[in-house]
Amino acid sequence: MPENDSGPLDPEAARGADWVCAHIFYDTDQDLLLTDCVRPLVAELTADGLVQRYFFLRYWEGGPHVRLRLLPAASADRSAIELRTGKRIREFLASTPAADVVDRSRFTQVAAGLAGLEGRSGHDVLVRPNNSVEFLPYEREYDDYGRGAAIAAVEQHFFESSRLALSVVAAGATVEQRALLAFDLVVGVFALCEEVRDQWARHGGPPLPFGSGPEAEDVAPRYLAQRDKLRARARLTWRMAEDPGAGGHDQRAYWLASVRRLRERLHALEETGVFTSAWAGSPLAEPLGLSDTRHPGTSLVLLRCAHLVSNRLGLTLWQENQLRFLVGRVLAELPEALAAS
């Protein structure tokens, strides 16, 4: 689409190049960056009618940073959005710089290890300075999310997920509170993955462990100490996932309603062949028995959404992984998780 087009920009027709993507390199306290810079910025751009949706991620490539992606309301707004976004971010970085805690002389080796954990090759090896911003292309993950209407539906969920995360971070939620919320949301995603649950019912339960690598020594005793409480939380979340009206204005209900809408949209697109993905190459395809399900691509997207909301909430990969071990223990004993739909 030409940038002089002043008409509304259709999210389903938008290209990756239509988005404005700011990488904000900030070594420490990304919660502060999100609360005092990103949140007021997106509120301003939205209120002024320049941006129709946005989302963010925390990432490591090039140095610790937040990726902020903004979809213009019209193609003609793109330059103005980039200009104002850069100005607001640079003002924040000048007034509230992050301390230099990352050894950039050794970060290349750290990045190589992180890329290996993600199974990535060809990652960007250029390390950026702390307290800087760079506008880079938005590289959409078409193999995971499809194209056109499919990736637009995923990006709409990312927008809603980012709104939730920003509100939680701005409220000053503790790490423990965020971990409990993430626990609920991971459980809720599995409640919405009926086809995966049907596979469990046929094969005697979920494939454990849910996490990868070693389970921390304290996971089992923590589970036993909180078993009844965690099962009660899981049951409540399960009801919210299945009944759109069960949670009212609860944060879990908001996020799960977004995931439910995404599931219904992707199911329809996958059934008609509009949504296709490289799901067969996923390491989860075999353990989850996806080849025997109707919507394997959709199931993987929903599971990815659970991972990404943990990222937005600020949980480390280690914290998220141990949380998944905990979820696995709960679901292995939860009757609702073991019943066919």
C-alpha positions as CSV (number, residue, x, y, z in Angstrom):
1,M,0.0,0.0,0.0
2,P,1.4,3.4,-0.8
3,E,2.1,5.7,2.1
4,N,0.1,8.5,0.6
5,D,-3.1,6.5,0.9
6,S,-5.2,8.3,3.5
7,G,-7.9,5.7,3.6
8,P,-8.3,3.2,6.5
9,L,-5.7,0.5,6.7
10,D,-7.4,-3.0,6.7
11,P,-5.5,-5.2,9.2
12,E,-6.1,-8.3,7.0
13,A,-4.5,-6.6,4.0
14,A,-1.7,-4.9,6.0
15,R,1.9,-5.9,5.2
16,G,4.7,-6.3,7.7
17,A,6.1,-3.1,6.2
18,D,3.0,-1.1,7.2
19,W,3.7,-1.6,10.9
20,V,6.0,0.7,12.8
21,C,8.4,-1.4,14.9
22,A,10.5,0.2,17.6
23,H,13.2,-1.9,19.4
24,I,13.9,-0.1,22.7
25,F,17.1,-1.3,24.3
26,Y,16.9,-1.0,28.0
27,D,19.1,-3.2,30.3
28,T,17.1,-3.0,33.5
29,D,13.6,-2.5,34.8
30,Q,11.7,-3.0,31.6
31,D,8.5,-2.7,33.8
32,L,9.4,1.0,34.3
33,L,9.9,1.4,30.5
34,L,6.5,-0.1,29.9
35,T,4.7,1.8,32.6
36,D,6.2,5.3,32.1
37,C,6.9,5.2,28.4
38,V,5.1,2.6,26.3
39,R,1.7,2.7,28.1
40,P,1.3,6.5,27.8
41,L,2.7,6.5,24.3
42,V,0.2,3.9,22.9
43,A,-2.6,5.7,24.8
44,E,-1.7,9.0,23.1
45,L,-1.3,7.5,19.6
46,T,-4.6,5.6,20.0
47,A,-6.5,8.6,21.3
48,D,-5.3,10.7,18.4
49,G,-6.6,8.2,15.9
50,L,-3.1,7.4,14.6
51,V,-2.8,3.7,15.7
52,Q,-5.5,1.1,15.6
53,R,-3.7,-1.7,17.3
54,Y,-0.3,-2.4,18.9
55,F,1.6,-5.1,20.8
56,F,4.9,-5.6,22.5
57,L,7.3,-8.3,23.5
58,R,10.4,-8.5,25.6
59,Y,13.4,-10.0,23.8
60,W,17.1,-10.5,23.9
61,E,18.4,-10.2,20.3
62,G,20.9,-7.4,20.1
63,G,20.7,-6.8,23.8
64,P,17.8,-6.7,26.3
65,H,14.9,-4.7,24.8
66,V,11.2,-4.3,24.3
67,R,9.8,-4.6,20.8
68,L,6.9,-2.2,20.3
69,R,4.8,-2.8,17.1
70,L,2.2,-0.2,16.0
71,L,-0.3,-0.6,13.2
72,P,-1.3,2.7,11.7
73,A,-5.0,3.6,11.3
74,A,-4.1,4.7,7.7
75,S,-0.9,4.2,5.7
76,A,-0.4,7.9,5.5
77,D,0.0,8.1,9.2
78,R,3.1,5.8,9.3
79,S,5.7,8.5,9.1
80,A,4.0,10.7,11.8
81,I,3.8,7.6,14.1
82,E,7.4,6.8,13.7
83,L,8.5,10.4,14.3
84,R,6.4,10.9,17.5
85,T,7.3,7.4,18.8
86,G,11.0,8.1,18.4
87,K,10.6,11.5,20.1
88,R,8.7,10.1,23.1
89,I,11.0,7.2,23.6
90,R,14.2,9.3,23.3
91,E,12.8,11.7,25.9
92,F,12.2,8.9,28.3
93,L,15.6,7.3,27.7
94,A,17.3,10.7,28.4
95,S,15.3,11.3,31.6
96,T,15.2,7.8,32.9
97,P,18.2,5.8,31.7
98,A,18.7,2.2,32.6
99,A,21.9,1.3,34.4
100,D,24.5,-0.5,32.3
101,V,24.5,-4.0,33.7
102,V,25.0,-6.1,30.5
103,D,28.5,-6.9,29.5
104,R,28.2,-6.2,25.8
105,S,31.7,-7.6,25.1
106,R,30.4,-11.0,26.1
107,F,26.8,-10.8,25.0
108,T,27.5,-12.4,21.6
109,Q,28.1,-15.7,23.4
110,V,25.1,-15.3,25.6
111,A,22.9,-14.5,22.5
112,A,24.2,-17.7,20.8
113,G,23.1,-19.8,23.7
114,L,19.7,-18.2,23.8
115,A,19.3,-18.7,20.1
116,G,20.2,-22.3,20.5
117,L,17.4,-22.7,23.2
118,E,14.9,-21.3,20.7
119,G,16.2,-23.4,17.8
120,R,17.0,-20.3,15.9
121,S,19.8,-19.8,13.3
122,G,20.9,-16.6,11.7
123,H,20.0,-14.3,14.5
124,D,21.2,-10.7,14.5
125,V,24.6,-10.6,16.1
126,L,25.0,-6.8,16.2
127,V,24.8,-5.7,19.9
128,R,23.1,-2.4,20.4
129,P,23.9,0.2,23.1
130,N,21.9,0.4,26.2
131,N,19.3,3.3,26.3
132,S,18.8,3.4,22.6
133,V,16.0,2.9,20.1
134,E,16.1,1.5,16.6
135,F,13.3,1.2,14.1
136,L,13.6,-2.2,12.4
137,P,11.3,-4.2,10.0
138,Y,8.6,-6.3,11.5
139,E,9.4,-9.8,10.5
140,R,6.2,-11.7,10.7
141,E,6.3,-15.4,11.6
142,Y,4.2,-16.7,8.7
143,D,5.1,-20.3,9.2
144,D,3.5,-20.2,12.7
145,Y,0.6,-17.7,12.2
146,G,-0.3,-17.9,8.5
147,R,-1.1,-14.9,6.3
148,G,-3.8,-12.4,5.6
149,A,-6.9,-13.0,7.8
150,A,-5.1,-15.5,10.0
151,I,-2.1,-13.4,11.1
152,A,-4.4,-10.4,11.5
153,A,-6.5,-12.4,14.0
154,V,-3.4,-13.4,15.8
155,E,-2.2,-9.8,16.0
156,Q,-5.5,-8.7,17.3
157,H,-5.1,-11.2,20.2
158,F,-1.5,-9.9,20.7
159,F,-3.0,-6.4,21.0
160,E,-5.5,-7.6,23.6
161,S,-2.9,-9.6,25.5
162,S,-0.6,-6.6,25.6
163,R,-3.3,-4.4,27.0
164,L,-3.8,-6.9,29.8
165,A,-0.1,-7.1,30.5
166,L,0.4,-3.4,30.6
167,S,-2.5,-3.0,33.1
168,V,-1.0,-5.7,35.3
169,V,2.5,-4.2,35.2
170,A,1.2,-0.7,35.8
171,A,-0.7,-1.9,38.8
172,G,2.6,-3.0,40.4
173,A,1.8,-6.7,40.5
174,T,4.5,-8.8,42.3
175,V,6.4,-11.6,40.6
176,E,4.3,-14.1,42.6
177,Q,1.0,-12.4,41.5
178,R,2.1,-12.5,37.9
179,A,3.2,-16.1,38.2
180,L,-0.2,-17.1,39.6
181,L,-2.0,-15.2,36.8
182,A,0.2,-16.9,34.2
183,F,-0.6,-20.3,35.8
184,D,-4.3,-19.6,35.4
185,L,-3.8,-18.5,31.7
186,V,-1.8,-21.6,30.8
187,V,-4.5,-23.8,32.4
188,G,-7.1,-21.8,30.5
189,V,-5.4,-22.4,27.2
190,F,-5.4,-26.1,27.7
191,A,-9.1,-25.9,28.6
192,L,-9.7,-24.3,25.2
193,C,-7.6,-26.9,23.3
194,E,-10.3,-29.6,23.3
195,E,-8.7,-31.5,20.5
196,V,-5.5,-31.9,22.5
197,R,-7.5,-32.9,25.5
198,D,-9.3,-35.5,23.5
199,Q,-5.9,-37.0,22.7
200,W,-5.1,-37.1,26.4
201,A,-8.3,-38.9,27.1
202,R,-7.5,-41.6,24.6
203,H,-4.0,-42.1,25.9
204,G,-4.5,-41.9,29.6
205,G,-3.6,-38.3,30.4
206,P,-1.4,-35.4,29.4
207,P,2.2,-36.1,28.3
208,L,4.4,-35.0,31.3
209,P,6.5,-33.1,31.9
210,F,5.0,-29.9,30.4
211,G,8.3,-28.0,30.9
212,S,11.6,-28.7,29.2
213,G,14.9,-29.5,30.9
214,P,15.3,-30.2,34.6
215,E,12.4,-29.6,37.0
216,A,13.5,-27.6,40.0
217,E,13.8,-29.5,43.2
218,D,11.2,-27.3,44.9
219,V,8.4,-27.8,42.3
220,A,7.1,-31.1,43.7
221,P,7.0,-30.0,47.4
222,R,5.5,-26.7,46.4
223,Y,2.8,-28.5,44.5
224,L,2.0,-30.8,47.4
225,A,1.9,-27.9,49.8
226,Q,-0.6,-26.0,47.6
227,R,-2.3,-28.9,45.9
228,D,-5.9,-28.1,46.9
229,K,-5.5,-24.4,46.4
230,L,-4.0,-24.9,42.9
231,R,-6.7,-27.4,41.9
232,A,-9.4,-25.0,43.0
233,R,-7.7,-22.2,40.9
234,A,-7.5,-24.5,37.9
235,R,-11.2,-25.5,38.2
236,L,-12.3,-21.9,38.4
237,T,-10.2,-21.0,35.4
238,W,-11.5,-24.0,33.5
239,R,-15.1,-22.8,34.0
240,M,-14.1,-19.3,32.8
241,A,-12.6,-20.8,29.7
242,E,-15.7,-22.9,28.9
243,D,-18.3,-20.3,29.9
244,P,-17.7,-16.8,28.5
245,G,-19.9,-15.2,31.2
246,A,-18.4,-17.0,34.2
247,G,-15.6,-14.5,35.0
248,G,-17.3,-11.1,34.6
249,H,-14.6,-8.5,34.3
250,D,-11.9,-10.7,35.7
251,Q,-8.4,-10.4,34.0
252,R,-8.4,-14.1,33.3
253,A,-11.8,-13.9,31.7
254,Y,-10.8,-11.0,29.5
255,W,-7.7,-12.8,28.2
256,L,-9.4,-16.2,27.8
257,A,-12.3,-14.5,25.9
258,S,-9.7,-13.1,23.5
259,V,-8.1,-16.6,23.1
260,R,-11.6,-18.1,22.5
261,R,-12.3,-15.6,19.7
262,L,-8.9,-16.3,18.2
263,R,-9.6,-20.1,18.3
264,E,-13.0,-19.8,16.6
265,R,-11.6,-17.5,13.9
266,L,-8.6,-19.8,13.2
267,H,-10.7,-22.9,13.3
268,A,-12.9,-21.5,10.5
269,L,-9.9,-20.3,8.5
270,E,-8.0,-23.7,8.9
271,E,-11.1,-25.6,7.8
272,T,-11.3,-23.7,4.6
273,G,-7.5,-23.8,3.9
274,V,-7.1,-20.0,4.4
275,F,-4.9,-20.6,7.5
276,T,-2.0,-23.0,6.9
277,S,1.1,-23.3,9.0
278,A,4.2,-25.4,9.4
279,W,2.8,-27.2,12.4
280,A,4.2,-30.6,11.4
281,G,7.7,-29.4,12.1
282,S,7.0,-28.4,15.7
283,P,8.6,-30.5,18.4
284,L,5.1,-30.6,20.1
285,A,3.4,-32.2,17.1
286,E,4.2,-35.8,18.0
287,P,3.7,-35.6,21.8
288,L,0.4,-33.8,21.4
289,G,-0.8,-36.1,18.6
290,L,-1.6,-33.2,16.4
291,S,-1.7,-35.2,13.2
292,D,-4.9,-36.9,14.5
293,T,-6.6,-33.5,15.1
294,R,-8.7,-31.3,12.8
295,H,-7.0,-28.0,13.7
296,P,-3.3,-28.7,14.5
297,G,-2.2,-25.2,13.4
298,T,-4.7,-23.5,15.7
299,S,-3.7,-25.6,18.7
300,L,-0.1,-24.6,18.3
301,V,-1.0,-20.9,18.0
302,L,-3.0,-21.1,21.3
303,L,-0.2,-22.7,23.1
304,R,2.2,-20.1,21.8
305,C,-0.1,-17.4,23.1
306,A,0.3,-18.8,26.6
307,H,4.0,-18.5,26.3
308,L,3.9,-15.0,25.0
309,V,1.7,-13.7,27.7
310,S,4.2,-14.9,30.3
311,N,6.8,-13.0,28.4
312,R,4.7,-9.8,28.4
313,L,4.1,-10.2,32.1
314,G,7.8,-10.2,32.7
315,L,8.4,-13.8,33.7
316,T,11.8,-15.2,32.9
317,L,12.1,-18.3,30.7
318,W,13.2,-20.3,33.8
319,Q,10.2,-19.1,35.8
320,E,7.8,-19.9,33.0
321,N,9.3,-23.3,32.5
322,Q,9.0,-24.2,36.2
323,L,5.4,-22.9,36.1
324,R,4.7,-25.3,33.3
325,F,5.9,-28.2,35.4
326,L,3.5,-27.1,38.1
327,V,0.6,-26.9,35.5
328,G,1.5,-30.3,34.3
329,R,1.2,-31.8,37.8
330,V,-2.2,-30.1,38.4
331,L,-3.7,-31.1,35.0
332,A,-2.5,-34.7,35.5
333,E,-4.9,-34.9,38.4
334,L,-7.7,-32.7,37.2
335,P,-10.8,-34.6,36.1
336,E,-11.8,-31.9,33.7
337,A,-8.5,-32.1,31.9
338,L,-8.7,-35.8,31.5
339,A,-12.3,-35.9,30.0
340,A,-13.0,-36.0,26.3
341,S,-14.9,-33.0,25.0
